[in-house]
């Protein structure tokens, strides 16, 4: 089973309460839109089962719900609150609600499609949904964008755009692939 791994603490609450049901990944190609070879760059196909994991490559298996760091990290405020001060061995009073396992669950990919995301000179953002012939251009206050950002784990669409702009520099249009899934029970 393939793995879909996450590490952005901004979307952690949505992952934990399972309102996040899509992931946007960069589709690295030299032209927009990509030529027909780009299908080889897709990691998942509709119908595939995936494991949803937090920080898959980490050697740790338990993480803090608030900060996303490994459980036991000395910089983690919640961990410190449940530790005996100065003790090497921590003894949580009731840490069940404060941490979560690396494996968040499993799901089945339901939809895969491409988008183009970019920032205009006036600072506003756009998403072009490429599922329609010629694409549908949506401004940052369009209802599609609001639903899109919520499904991606952001409560406010401007937070999503700021995160993507910081990570990928949207001053020039960038192509992304969107993977949507349904959680298995």
N, C-alpha and C positions, 0 to 999 in steps of 0.2 A: 504494500500500500504506500503510495507517495505521501509526502509530508508537506503541509502548508504551514510555515513557521512565521511567527510574529514577534516583534520586539519593541514596537512603538508604544510607550506607556500611555499616550493620548487616547488610544483605542482600547486599552485594557478593560475598563468597565463594561464596554459593549461586548467584548469577547466573553467576559465572565457571566454576563446576564443573557448572552446568546442573542442579542439584537443585531450584532454584526454578522451579516451573511454574505458579504462580498469582500474581495480583496483586489486592489489595483496595483499591478506590477508594471514596471517600465518594459517596453518592447524595444529593445535596442536594435535599431536599423538606421541606415544612413539617409533614407528619404521618407517623406510623408506625403501621401500614405505609402506604407511599405509595399513592395512588389509581392508577387505570389509566393516567394520563398518564405515569407514570414510565418506561415503555418508551422514550419519546423521549429520556430522559436517558442511556441506555446508549450507550457509545462503540463497542462491538464486538459483532458477532453471531457465533454459532457458524458455523464454516466459513471465516471471514475469515482471510486471511493478514496477519500483522503483522511489522513490524521491531521488534526489541528493542534499545533504545539506552540508553547511559549518558549522562545529562545532555545530552539532545538539543539544547537551546538554547545550549549552550556553543559558543564559537567554536573550541575545541580539539578535536583528533581522537584524542589519545593520553592515557591516564590511568594513574595509579599503582594497582597491584593492592592495595596495603595501605591507602592513605588515600582513594582515589577522586578526589584532586585531579588537575588537569591535569599532564601530565608536563612538568617544567620549573619547576613552582611552587617558589619558594624555601623554602616552609614544609614541603615534602615531604621526609621523612627519607630515603627510599629514593633519591630523585633526588640528594640531596646526597651520599649514599654513593658514587654512581657518577660524580660530577663531579670535575673537577680543582678543587681548592680555589682559590677566587677567580677562576677562569677564566670569561670571558663565554660562551665556546663550550664546551659540555659534550661529553665524549667517553666514552660508556659502554663499559665493558669487555665486559659481556655483559648487556644490559638486557632481552633477550627475555623472561625470566621475571618481570620486575619491572613491566611495563606491559601495557596492553591497548587495543584500538581502541574507538572510540565505538560502532560497530555490533557488538553482541554476538551477533547471529544473527537468524534469522527463525523464525517459528512459525505454527501454525494454531490458532485459538481452538477449543477442544473443548467448553467448558462455560461458561455464564453463569448466575449465580444470585445472589439477594439474601440478606443476613444482617443481623441486628441485633446490635450489640455494645454492652455497657454494664458499668458497675462498680456493685456492690452497696455498701450502706452499710458493710459489714464489710471492704471493700477487695478482695473477691474479684470476679472477672470472669466474664461470661457471654457466650455467643454463641448466638443463636437462628437456626438454619438454616431458612430459609423455603421450602425445596423441598418439605417435607412439608406436608400439610394442617394448618393451625393452627401450624405451626412446631415444631421440636424444640429444646428449651432444653438447652444443654450447659454444665456448669461448667468452670472453668479447668483441672481435672485429668481431664476426660473424654477418652477415646481419640480422639474426633473432633477435639477442640481440639488435641491433641498432633500429630496428623497434619496438621491444618490449618496450624498454625504452622510446621511443618517445610516443608510445600509452599510457604509464603510466604517462606521463607528464614531463619527463626529457628530456632536449635537448641533453645532453651528457650522454652516457651510464655509464661512470665511476661515474658520480654524483648519478645515481640510485643505483649502487652497494655500494657506500660509505654510502648512506642513509640507505639501508637495513642492511649493516654490522654494522653500529652504533646502529640501532634499534633492531637487532635480532642476532648479533654475528655469522657471516657466517663461522667462522673457523671450525665448524662442519656442515655438510649438513642439511638444513632445508627444510621442505616441505611447499609449499604455494598453495593456490587456486587462480586462475585468473578468474575474472568476467569481461566480456566484454559486452558493451551495445550500443544501438543505441539511440541517443537523439530523443525524441518526439518533434514535431514542435510546 
